[in-house]
Amino acid sequence: MAHTASRNWPWAPPWLAHWLKALDDALPWGSGRRSLWAALIGLVLAVLVTLVWLAGRYEISQLQSELERDTADAVSDVRAGLARDVQSLQAFQAEHTRIKTWQPEAMRLLRDNPDWLRLEWRDHQMNVRHFADSPLRSPVFEWTPRPSVINEAVQSCQRARRFNGPAYSNSYYLPQAEGLGMEVMELCLPITQVGEATAYVVLTYGLQALLVERLGQTFGRRNEVAFTEADGTRLAITGSRWRGLRVFTAQQLIDLPGNTLLLRLDGRRGEPDLFPNVLTALVTGMSIALITVMVLLAKDSRRRLKAERDLADALAFRKAMEDSLVTGLRARDLEGRITYVNPAFCQMVGLEAGALVGQNTPMPYWPPEMVDEYKQRQAIRLAGNVPPREGFESVFMRQDGTRIPVLIIEAPLISTDGVQTGWMGAVIDISELRRVEELSRASQERLQASARLATVGEMASLLSHELNQPLAAIASYANGSLNLLNDPESLPQSMDDVHMALRRIAEQASRAGRVINSVHDFVRRRDQAREAVAPHDLFDAILPLVNLQARKLRVRVVTRIDARLPVVWCDRTMVEQVLLNLTRNGMQAMDRTELQDRVLVLQAKRAASNAQHSWVEFAVTDVGSGIAPEVAQQLFTPFFTTKAEGMGLGLSLCRTVIEQHGGQLVFENQTPKGTAFRFTLPAAGTA
């Protein structure tokens, strides 16, 4: 019987999830009664959840209905209170028609009604005859002059005259001290004689005080009471403000003559409990008891299925382990037929398991040319003449004809009764191992060959690069001498030039020899012969070669040497080669047709020094197009060049020579154009 994976119930409370888990472990899910069990459990849970939900909704509706009744009662109380205020004002104005008695009685009414802020007696033209402010607080119009907010009172009195009865104004905001303020409302009561309004009594209400006095003690204990506008903006508010509880809201209109107020009650009450009444608790208990009985009845089935589940787990674990192996597994019976292969073996030979199981010699993965050999080897193995677990190498053939080397390790397959039923083999693909061994062997051979050629190649590259200039100079002087000797008429006066050219040839030949020796020592990493050399001597040694190329490229060479420069300690030949390389590069950078004024500046000056070392800086500056950023990143990389005929070794060699002297070779683009290469050499005595 198949094993069913355990289930989770994230929607259920902990106690219910516990029972569901126990029931899931106990029920015989693989039996034919599975659908009946599932239907019964689903029905019980549906009834339980529905009853609990209905009870909760009922309690919520009860709370909302109670709040709406409170709102209606509050509206009635406000209307009744305002009606009593109108009656009090009518009686007051009828009994006290003289100012002498009006003032004391008005003060008494204001003291008895804290929500009254101001009482005024105005004539038919709305002029104030007398007024009284509430003694319980500061005058309401102390910060805002009464004439500036009289419009609402005037409009309410106009409505009162039309109604021939009391009328209320719209509420408006009245600023107070310390940045505070309040919402107020005016009540206008006309005083009539013979049907005509001869005067008015104007009463100013504070909406906040009206809520507190009329509703705060009765409805504000359990609710938040507020006058609001149509958009929900609160004009005045009072009552409790509990947090963390559910808000139930109800609102009703208070229709007044000339005005309409919206009264809102926010009742904050706790959510209904999980079991809001005894009926729901009883149903829930009975459902839990029913589930418990089902768990007890299913325990026998659980015990019976436990052994099958353990066996299924073991089989699933073994299957997952075999499928995850990268080693191919192959089982054969005593006659050599394949009885089992894992996915790794199928992937190795490129065949499906169905095409391999049941196959006997010749196997479909044997190379055709090796079938006879493999048959003999299999016969020997099946006869038991080979020690167990002895590995041997072989070659398999994939379905596409590719050969792969493999290592096979086979051992007898023993049953639980101790009887051999076949052979179990592990097959390992060693093609990657052979490839790595071949690559390693080839790499060793290439490294040995490279090591032998490295020194020869480096010396040849440097010699070919550094001998270009002396040999070019020798060729130039030789060609000049031949030209002079081929002119018989000018031969007598040209002999001095010929002698001078031959001396130059001898000097450059000697220089070529020194270059060869210096490069040889440089490549062999020997200590170069260094000497103290004056900076101007270095420039004098290279100027003949520089001038030859400068005349050819129409470049004007300018030399600037600061006075009293110290001598430098260096390998003279190699430093001269550095200067020659930099000057040649500078002149080639200016070899452009659009550039007319071509100037190459050779400069030597004292560099920044410290107490231990003194340095001399050499600079070669051209007015070419400069060095692009992408070229600057690889400028000193060996064999990198932007010239078609270049070798890419000049600047790399220059930097190596300068660094061996302890200095540094740098470059920078000039403004508005050109490039300056600078390097430093130690002064003699500080190196």
Beta strands, then each sheet from edge to edge (+ up, - down):
strand 1: 116-123
strand 2: 128-133
strand 3: 167-168
strand 4: 172-175
strand 5: 181-193
strand 6: 196-206
strand 7: 223-228
strand 8: 234-239
strand 9: 246-256
strand 10: 259-269
strand 11: 328-333
strand 12: 338-341
strand 13: 390-397
strand 14: 403-414
strand 15: 420-429
strand 16: 531-533
strand 17: 556-561
strand 18: 568-570
strand 19: 599-606
strand 20: 615-621
strand 21: 665-669
strand 22: 675-682
sheet 1: 2+ 1- 6+ 5- 3+
sheet 2: 2+ 1- 6+ 5- 4+
sheet 3: 8+ 7- 10+ 9-
sheet 4: 12+ 11- 15+ 14- 13+
sheet 5: 16+ 18-
sheet 6: 17+ 19+ 20- 22+ 21-
end
